[in-house]
Amino acid sequence: MFGFTKKIVQPVSNHSQWNKIFAREQARLLEGLRDHPVTIEHVGSTAIPFVPAEPILDIALGIEPSVELDALRKNLDSLGYEEGEPQGMKDSVLWVCGEQAREFHIHLMHRCSTTWNDLMLFRAALRSSESLRNEYALLKTELAGKYSEDRKTYTNGKRAFIERVIRQYSPKRPQFTREAMVTEIVSALEKGKNVLLVGRRDAGKTYFVTKTLIPFLRNTGMDVRYHKNMNEEIGDLPEDAVVIFDEFEIRDDREQLEKMHPEEKPYYTDSYLKKVHRWLRKSEHIPNRRIFILSRNEEDIGNIMKTTSFEFASDVVVIEVPAWKAE
């Protein structure tokens, strides 16, 4: 049964339909919030394979830092959501939805705020670690057995584990500021090198590249060509053009990403891989300076940062893009 009552704690085995239910609600939200630039992410235990979860979906709804959280009130009201009780988090507002029992929790916050980054990091850590998933599943089962009628104690009992995972997986590597990244990228390009920008999927890499880097490069006189879609034709390029490949993939991505996001396996079809390899061949035969933008989880980013070369491009300068911090 989908939906739960507030008083009883009843986690169920991970359900294969959670992601389909999320996809339907995500589409409904995107339509109802079409006048606002939002990012909608599936979070909580229903977003993590093999972890018991209560039959309610947690959704992180991220908006630009410049937009007030109250700006979406009218839209969420019209979509059947009601503002929930305060959660004790200054940067998040809870909205709940469900006719007879709660079915969806929306955690409304500014994209890449502290809470947003913690949610994404915790999800990525458990999706990529079987031992963490097993530990969390056992903890939730034990807490539910002891505190089935005490939701507050059940929730508090998970806090130490969640905080430990966030501390453990938080980036500890030195990171560039956005301004320093621009300087480093320009320096590499001027030396004829290629650049790999790597970061979490939600780090704001594309926003940084399109809103900050490309305008800066063009203002300095560089000819910049940006390719977001694998189906885009590259065509003939001037020798001095800088070519940017967004959401670039490397050859072993299928195995790694299926481990990280097993619920998204249809994404990694043979037809998709053929597109990836066609794009690889295109990029390999382009003599121009190149910038590659790559999404990874924290463990993979650490491994990449230790690597000095990549099979798709030689003489690569690797720069980690830190998650965008809300002011």
Disulfide bonds with the S-S distance in Angstrom:
none
